[in-house]
Amino acid sequence: MRLLLQVSAAATAFKSAFHRPALPRITHSHPPPNPPRLLRRTRLSSMADNQVSGGDVAGLTPEVETMRRLVSRDPLGGWQKCWEEAVTPWDLGQPTPILLHLLQTDSVPTGRILVPGCGSGYDVIALAGPERYVIGLDVSDTALGRARELSSRSPMGKYCTFLKEDFFKWKPTELFDVVFDYTFFCAIDPNMRSAWARCMSELLKSDGELITLMFPIDDHVGGPPFTALVADYEAVLCPLGFQLVLIEENELAIGRRKGMEKLGRWKRTSAKPSSL
């Protein structure tokens, strides 16, 4: 019960802080474990129920239909158009609750972290701190403008940066300890998933970790968002030497995403990667 109250309080404080000059700082009493430990199967649904409902991506709503139309016309520039027209059904308008839980339980490694498709930057800012320097990538100027504005109001803003880059072409000068992927894998065409996996392999340090919040886990046709089953991740990551070390239902999923998300954590094995 104490854990639930602490996590719920952190989520509420973080969200409300964007209406005040500064954001609360998430502190850690000890370094997070490495490799990641299994999360305790504590009942967490009450925290999710207290979050604002939103981010309706899986259902074929008018907003999702508009998003698909814009992106189909221009697979890269369409995302900017979505932000310009405020067609952003993937945007929760707050940090991802399960990510806040991972931070509160010291379950996120320290070091350099990458968040591809960062959007408004809520998760980037939540992750940022003295122990973690976070880079958020996006292709939308509008999204990046919002992210930079939010970070400028946060004391953690000095521990993060936002870049306009194509994830598939970007070549950073330093590798990452962690990559966090949520609603990015499902946004790209399934034909690009092998390239996504190769980029993850190239961007992570040899002992780095890929944290994936898998969504949407269903059998709908078309996209984005495209169906993202556990097997879809395994098909492209395992041949590159990644091992799924944790898979768990996301009990903190918001609104209509409940029952459609799993938390998957990946580490490299000693096996020699095979070609895709």
SULNOR-V811954 format. One line per field, one symbol per residue. ss: DSSP state (a for helix, b for strand, c for the rest). Layout:
ss=???
//
This chain:
ss=caaaaaaaaaaaaaaaacccccccccccccccccccccccccccaaaaaccccccccccccaaaaaaaaaaaacccaaaaaaaaccccccccccccaaaaaaaaccccccbbbbbbcccccaaaaaacbccbbbbbbbccaaaaaaaaaaaaccccaaabbbbbcccccccccccbbbbbbbcccccccaaaaaaaaaaaaaabbbbbbbbbbbcccccccccccccccaaaaaaaaaaacbbbbbbbbcccccaaaccccbbbbbbbcccccccc
//
